[in-house]
Amino acid sequence: MSEILRLQSVSRNFSGLKALRDVSLGIGKGEVLGLIGPNGAGKTTLVNVVTGVTPASSGTVTFMGQDITRVKTYQSARLGLSRTFQVVQPFAEFSALDN
């Protein structure tokens, strides 16, 4: 399986807070990965760094062989990398399947 996403020593700091510290991982094409952890563990920050919403303080993010560490969200979307947001309230007029 070929690697499609690689994070190498990625860190993200907010003032004195280290939200991510030296995160490295690789995800292969077709691989499904779950990201779990308690509130405040850095899950959303990690997704934001990967998709360009928040810049990494250090480290590199590579997508399909291209360094995307400093790209804007619209640039990563053009490459085929996107995210979705959690909807905490279902639409009352829709069925469970439609929601």
Secondary structure as GFF3:
##gff-version 3
##sequence-region A 1 99
A	DSSP	beta_strand	3	14	.	.	.	ID=ss1
A	DSSP	beta_strand	17	28	.	.	.	ID=ss2
A	DSSP	alpha_helix	43	51	.	.	.	ID=ss3
A	DSSP	beta_strand	58	63	.	.	.	ID=ss4
A	DSSP	beta_strand	66	67	.	.	.	ID=ss5
A	DSSP	alpha_helix	73	78	.	.	.	ID=ss6
###
